[in-house]
Amino acid sequence: MAKNITRRNFVGTMSCAAIGYSTLYNSLINLKAINALAASNSDLDPDYKALVCILKSGGNDSFNMLVPTTNNEYKEYQETRSNLALQKSELLALQTLNTPGREFGLHPALKGLQQLYNKGNVSFISNIGTLFEPVTKQKFIDQTAKLPLGLFSHSDQIQQWQTAIPNDRSAVGWGGRIADLVRDMNSSNDISMNFSLSGTNLFQEGKEVIEYVLDPQNGSIGITGHTEEPSRWDYFNNARTHAIDTLLDHKYLDIFHKTYIDVIRVGRDSHKKFQDALETVGDLKTTFPDSELGRALNMVARSVAAQKNLGFKRQIFFIDFYGWDHHDEVLENQNEMFTNFDTSLSSFFTALEEINATKQVTAFTISEFGRSLTSNGNGTDHAWGGNVMVLGGGINGSRIFGEYPSLRLDAEQNVYDGILIPTTPTDLYFAELALWMGVSPNDLSYVFPNIYTFYNINSGKAPIGFLNI
């Protein structure tokens, strides 16, 4: 029996060699975003808000990012971490508002973030990780606890941090599900509200919305060989551009031809709209480091500045800052990567100040898991609970949320090789970001299917408290 050919199947299997893969990819995204219907949330807060998700893929050793400095706790840290322990004198002091009697410091490469933290623009959530249900040490040892699927596996855990589904391998991300719910707040859906600076990703994949891919250096990716403003002397580019426009503007009767051309036309038009909006904004005065992360955050800041011209009230950005799987040379590698992270994020906040958008943008980090507290000789191995960071002018800053754990190897949250059982589930972290973006408490179970295990949606309280919602 012949396979039924649907419009979506046809578009998804068409060859795009003649026009260019990147163009078809973004065009398919936009066609889906434009043509699909989403739940109506038109009565939500009309002010612009944006989330910036920074994935530290590989698994960040975050207990050398945020370190206890109270005498007894630092001693426990030093004994457990052995040759990987940072010197107390090198740690950058934090002025924390909600940990009376306890003091903490940052990795010495994070000088800019130390200043932002002490000014109230950065906070941390401690010992967070994927959880299906609360887990005790005894249940873990007895193997009676319900654990996330593929615990300690890169592929499974990086997926679960992006999907918020710990017991299954889903193809839809929680950033995509948020966009499904709130995208109608935007006055235009010509371009997806989900912008990726790192190609395709699971986090921004919704049932109706998919990411629009940007190049960190140049912005939107157009049709190969198509010139927006042809030169009168450039005969070959002019001829190619004219030929492409003629093909795209032709009226096709065949439904399959029409569908394919509609997709490419959307790509051409959305590319021009984005680039025109970006040119209107121009370059920012803020200087960013010449790194992939710096360029990506520069493009995010310029895109935020262009939001009025693009018709956005809500946006979600995604950046993969990869390379954190430090089984070896963890101290040297982290020093280099934290330096890049610190200068890039500090520049980003300065850029938000420049465009007067600090309270409208919240940047946050994710990483598939923390790493073992104990050394494997010169690095650390896959673990579970870790620390994450939020940045923005609208957060409850200078605070450490969650429960910063005891780092003793015999502590209740420690299992073999210094692996920490998380005390804060990722669902609470993500739910607070979703509520801030305007998702109704009644819709949280759609975005986070396991939220009822950890949070009463009718409580009227913030899941964690790092945002004013």
ZAMARGU-4260 file (C-alpha; in steps of 0.2 Angstrom, whole numbers, plus 5000, padded with zeros to 4 digits):
<rodrens>
0) 5000/5000/5000 | 5007/5017/4996 | 5012/5028/5010 | 5000/5043/5012 | 5009/5059/5007
5) 5004/5074/5019 | 5009/5092/5017 | 5022/5091/5031 | 5029/5074/5025 | 5032/5082/5008
10) 5040/5098/5014 | 5051/5088/5026 | 5058/5076/5013 | 5060/5089/4998 | 5078/5091/4992
15) 5084/5109/4996 | 5100/5108/4986 | 5095/5121/4973 | 5092/5134/4987 | 5103/5129/5001
20) 5100/5119/5017 | 5101/5134/5029 | 5088/5143/5020 | 5076/5128/5020 | 5079/5124/5038
25) 5074/5142/5044 | 5060/5143/5032 | 5053/5127/5038 | 5054/5133/5055 | 5045/5149/5051
30) 5031/5141/5041 | 5027/5130/5055 | 5027/5145/5067 | 5016/5155/5056 | 5003/5142/5051
35) 5000/5133/5067 | 4988/5138/5080 | 4993/5140/5099 | 4983/5143/5115 | 4978/5161/5117
40) 4986/5171/5130 | 4983/5189/5124 | 4979/5195/5141 | 4996/5193/5148 | 5008/5206/5153
45) 5012/5216/5137 | 5030/5221/5142 | 5044/5213/5133 | 5053/5199/5142 | 5067/5187/5136
50) 5075/5172/5142 | 5093/5168/5138 | 5098/5149/5141 | 5116/5146/5141 | 5120/5127/5141
55) 5137/5122/5148 | 5137/5105/5139 | 5149/5092/5145 | 5145/5094/5164 | 5152/5109/5173
60) 5162/5105/5189 | 5151/5119/5198 | 5158/5115/5216 | 5174/5124/5211 | 5163/5138/5204
65) 5154/5142/5220 | 5164/5137/5235 | 5161/5138/5254 | 5173/5149/5263 | 5167/5148/5281
70) 5181/5139/5291 | 5174/5122/5295 | 5165/5121/5278 | 5180/5126/5268 | 5190/5113/5277
75) 5178/5099/5272 | 5178/5106/5254 | 5198/5105/5255 | 5198/5088/5262 | 5185/5081/5249
80) 5192/5089/5234 | 5210/5086/5238 | 5222/5091/5224 | 5207/5100/5215 | 5203/5112/5229
85) 5206/5130/5226 | 5216/5140/5238 | 5205/5150/5250 | 5215/5166/5248 | 5211/5166/5229
90) 5192/5164/5230 | 5182/5180/5227 | 5171/5185/5242 | 5153/5186/5240 | 5141/5197/5250
95) 5127/5185/5251 | 5110/5191/5259 | 5102/5174/5263 | 5115/5163/5271 | 5117/5169/5289
100) 5133/5162/5297 | 5139/5155/5280 | 5151/5163/5268 | 5155/5158/5250 | 5167/5163/5236
105) 5168/5162/5218 | 5181/5154/5206 | 5195/5167/5204 | 5192/5169/5186 | 5174/5176/5189
110) 5179/5194/5194 | 5165/5202/5184 | 5152/5190/5190 | 5158/5193/5208 | 5154/5212/5205
115) 5137/5208/5197 | 5133/5197/5212 | 5137/5209/5225 | 5127/5222/5216 | 5112/5211/5216
120) 5112/5206/5198 | 5117/5187/5200 | 5111/5173/5211 | 5114/5154/5212 | 5103/5139/5214
125) 5113/5126/5223 | 5113/5107/5222 | 5100/5106/5208 | 5098/5091/5196 | 5085/5080/5187
130) 5073/5071/5199 | 5058/5060/5196 | 5054/5060/5215 | 5063/5065/5231 | 5078/5053/5233
135) 5086/5048/5250 | 5103/5041/5252 | 5096/5024/5258 | 5084/5023/5244 | 5098/5026/5232
140) 5109/5013/5240 | 5095/5000/5241 | 5090/5004/5223 | 5072/5007/5227 | 5072/5025/5222
145) 5064/5030/5205 | 5079/5039/5196 | 5079/5049/5181 | 5082/5039/5165 | 5100/5036/5160
150) 5107/5045/5176 | 5125/5050/5173 | 5124/5048/5154 | 5128/5064/5144 | 5115/5060/5131
155) 5101/5057/5143 | 5104/5070/5155 | 5107/5084/5142 | 5091/5079/5135 | 5082/5080/5152
160) 5088/5097/5156 | 5081/5103/5139 | 5064/5093/5140 | 5060/5093/5159 | 5055/5075/5157
165) 5066/5064/5168 | 5057/5047/5164 | 5056/5047/5145 | 5066/5053/5129 | 5055/5067/5123
170) 5057/5076/5106 | 5049/5092/5113 | 5058/5105/5124 | 5052/5115/5138 | 5057/5131/5130
175) 5047/5126/5115 | 5032/5122/5125 | 5033/5139/5133 | 5034/5147/5116 | 5018/5137/5111
180) 5009/5145/5125 | 5014/5163/5124 | 5019/5167/5106 | 5003/5175/5102 | 5008/5190/5113
185) 5020/5195/5099 | 5012/5206/5086 | 5021/5197/5072 | 5025/5178/5069 | 5035/5181/5053
190) 5050/5175/5063 | 5050/5162/5077 | 5052/5169/5094 | 5064/5156/5098 | 5082/5161/5092
195) 5096/5149/5093 | 5114/5155/5091 | 5120/5136/5092 | 5110/5128/5078 | 5096/5116/5080
200) 5093/5111/5098 | 5080/5101/5108 | 5076/5115/5121 | 5068/5126/5109 | 5058/5113/5100
205) 5039/5115/5103 | 5024/5107/5095 | 5021/5123/5085 | 5037/5133/5087 | 5054/5129/5082
210) 5070/5139/5084 | 5076/5152/5071 | 5094/5149/5069 | 5106/5164/5069 | 5124/5166/5065
215) 5133/5174/5080 | 5143/5185/5068 | 5131/5190/5054 | 5114/5186/5061 | 5101/5178/5050
220) 5106/5166/5036 | 5099/5170/5019 | 5097/5161/5003 | 5114/5156/4995 | 5118/5167/4980
225) 5103/5179/4984 | 5109/5197/4985 | 5098/5209/4995 | 5105/5225/4987 | 5113/5220/4970
230) 5127/5230/4963 | 5123/5237/4945 | 5141/5230/4941 | 5138/5213/4948 | 5130/5204/4933
235) 5131/5186/4939 | 5124/5190/4957 | 5111/5201/4949 | 5105/5187/4937 | 5105/5174/4950
240) 5095/5185/4962 | 5083/5189/4948 | 5081/5171/4944 | 5078/5166/4962 | 5065/5180/4965
245) 5056/5175/4948 | 5055/5157/4955 | 5048/5162/4972 | 5036/5175/4966 | 5028/5164/4952
250) 5010/5158/4956 | 5010/5139/4956 | 4994/5128/4954 | 5002/5112/4960 | 4999/5110/4979
255) 5017/5102/4982 | 5026/5115/4971 | 5016/5129/4980 | 5020/5122/4997 | 5039/5121/4993
260) 5040/5138/4986 | 5030/5146/5001 | 5042/5139/5013 | 5057/5146/5003 | 5048/5163/5001
265) 5045/5164/5020 | 5064/5161/5022 | 5069/5175/5010 | 5056/5188/5018 | 5060/5184/5036
270) 5079/5185/5033 | 5077/5202/5025 | 5065/5208/5040 | 5078/5202/5053 | 5093/5210/5044
275) 5084/5226/5041 | 5079/5227/5060 | 5097/5223/5065 | 5104/5236/5054 | 5092/5249/5061
280) 5099/5245/5078 | 5117/5245/5072 | 5132/5240/5082 | 5132/5242/5101 | 5145/5253/5110
285) 5148/5239/5122 | 5164/5229/5118 | 5162/5210/5119 | 5177/5197/5119 | 5182/5190/5102
290) 5176/5172/5107 | 5161/5162/5101 | 5152/5165/5117 | 5155/5183/5116 | 5149/5185/5098
295) 5134/5175/5102 | 5129/5186/5117 | 5133/5202/5107 | 5120/5195/5094 | 5107/5192/5107
300) 5109/5209/5114 | 5107/5217/5097 | 5092/5206/5094 | 5084/5212/5110 | 5087/5230/5105
305) 5078/5226/5088 | 5063/5218/5097 | 5051/5232/5093 | 5055/5232/5074 | 5053/5213/5074
310) 5036/5214/5084 | 5041/5204/5099 | 5035/5204/5117 | 5042/5188/5121 | 5058/5179/5115
315) 5069/5164/5121 | 5087/5163/5116 | 5099/5148/5116 | 5118/5146/5117 | 5128/5130/5119
320) 5144/5135/5127 | 5152/5118/5126 | 5168/5109/5132 | 5165/5106/5151 | 5168/5087/5151
325) 5184/5089/5161 | 5189/5071/5165 | 5207/5078/5165 | 5216/5095/5168 | 5200/5102/5176
330) 5209/5116/5185 | 5218/5123/5169 | 5203/5120/5158 | 5190/5129/5170 | 5202/5144/5172
335) 5202/5147/5154 | 5183/5143/5151 | 5177/5153/5166 | 5188/5168/5160 | 5178/5168/5144
340) 5162/5165/5153 | 5165/5179/5165 | 5170/5192/5152 | 5156/5188/5140 | 5142/5188/5153
345) 5149/5204/5160 | 5149/5212/5143 | 5132/5206/5140 | 5125/5214/5156 | 5134/5230/5151
350) 5125/5229/5134 | 5108/5227/5142 | 5112/5242/5153 | 5116/5251/5136 | 5099/5247/5129
355) 5090/5249/5145 | 5084/5231/5146 | 5092/5224/5161 | 5075/5220/5170 | 5067/5213/5154
360) 5080/5200/5151 | 5085/5185/5162 | 5100/5174/5158 | 5102/5157/5166 | 5114/5142/5165
365) 5110/5124/5163 | 5122/5109/5162 | 5118/5091/5161 | 5125/5086/5178 | 5137/5091/5191
370) 5154/5082/5193 | 5161/5071/5207 | 5168/5080/5222 | 5183/5068/5222 | 5197/5069/5210
375) 5201/5055/5198 | 5219/5060/5198 | 5218/5076/5188 | 5200/5079/5184 | 5182/5074/5189
380) 5169/5062/5183 | 5150/5062/5179 | 5139/5065/5194 | 5122/5072/5198 | 5118/5088/5208
385) 5127/5104/5204 | 5125/5123/5205 | 5118/5135/5192 | 5117/5154/5190 | 5104/5167/5185
390) 5108/5185/5179 | 5097/5200/5176 | 5092/5216/5183 | 5075/5209/5188 | 5081/5195/5199
395) 5082/5193/5218 | 5101/5195/5218 | 5115/5192/5229 | 5107/5176/5235 | 5111/5157/5235
400) 5094/5147/5233 | 5091/5129/5237 | 5102/5120/5250 | 5121/5121/5248 | 5126/5104/5254
405) 5139/5098/5266 | 5154/5092/5255 | 5159/5078/5267 | 5160/5061/5259 | 5149/5054/5273
410) 5136/5067/5272 | 5117/5063/5269 | 5117/5069/5251 | 5134/5061/5246 | 5134/5044/5238
415) 5149/5035/5231 | 5164/5045/5224 | 5157/5062/5230 | 5141/5061/5220 | 5128/5073/5227
420) 5109/5069/5227 | 5100/5085/5221 | 5089/5093/5234 | 5082/5105/5221 | 5073/5098/5206
425) 5076/5106/5189 | 5057/5107/5188 | 5056/5121/5201 | 5070/5131/5192 | 5062/5130/5175
430) 5044/5133/5182 | 5049/5149/5190 | 5057/5155/5173 | 5041/5150/5164 | 5029/5159/5176
435) 5040/5175/5174 | 5038/5173/5155 | 5019/5173/5158 | 5014/5155/5158 | 4999/5152/5169
440) 5001/5141/5184 | 4987/5131/5177 | 4998/5128/5161 | 5013/5122/5171 | 5009/5104/5170
445) 5009/5105/5151 | 5026/5113/5151 | 5033/5102/5165 | 5023/5086/5167 | 5031/5081/5183
450) 5029/5098/5192 | 5015/5091/5204 | 5028/5080/5213 | 5037/5096/5219 | 5026/5111/5218
455) 5008/5116/5222 | 5002/5127/5208 | 4989/5135/5219 | 5001/5140/5232 | 5003/5158/5226
460) 5021/5156/5230 | 5036/5156/5218 | 5044/5139/5216 | 5061/5145/5222 | 5061/5164/5224
465) 5075/5170/5213 | 5062/5180/5202 | 5049/5193/5206 | 5033/5184/5199
</rodrens>
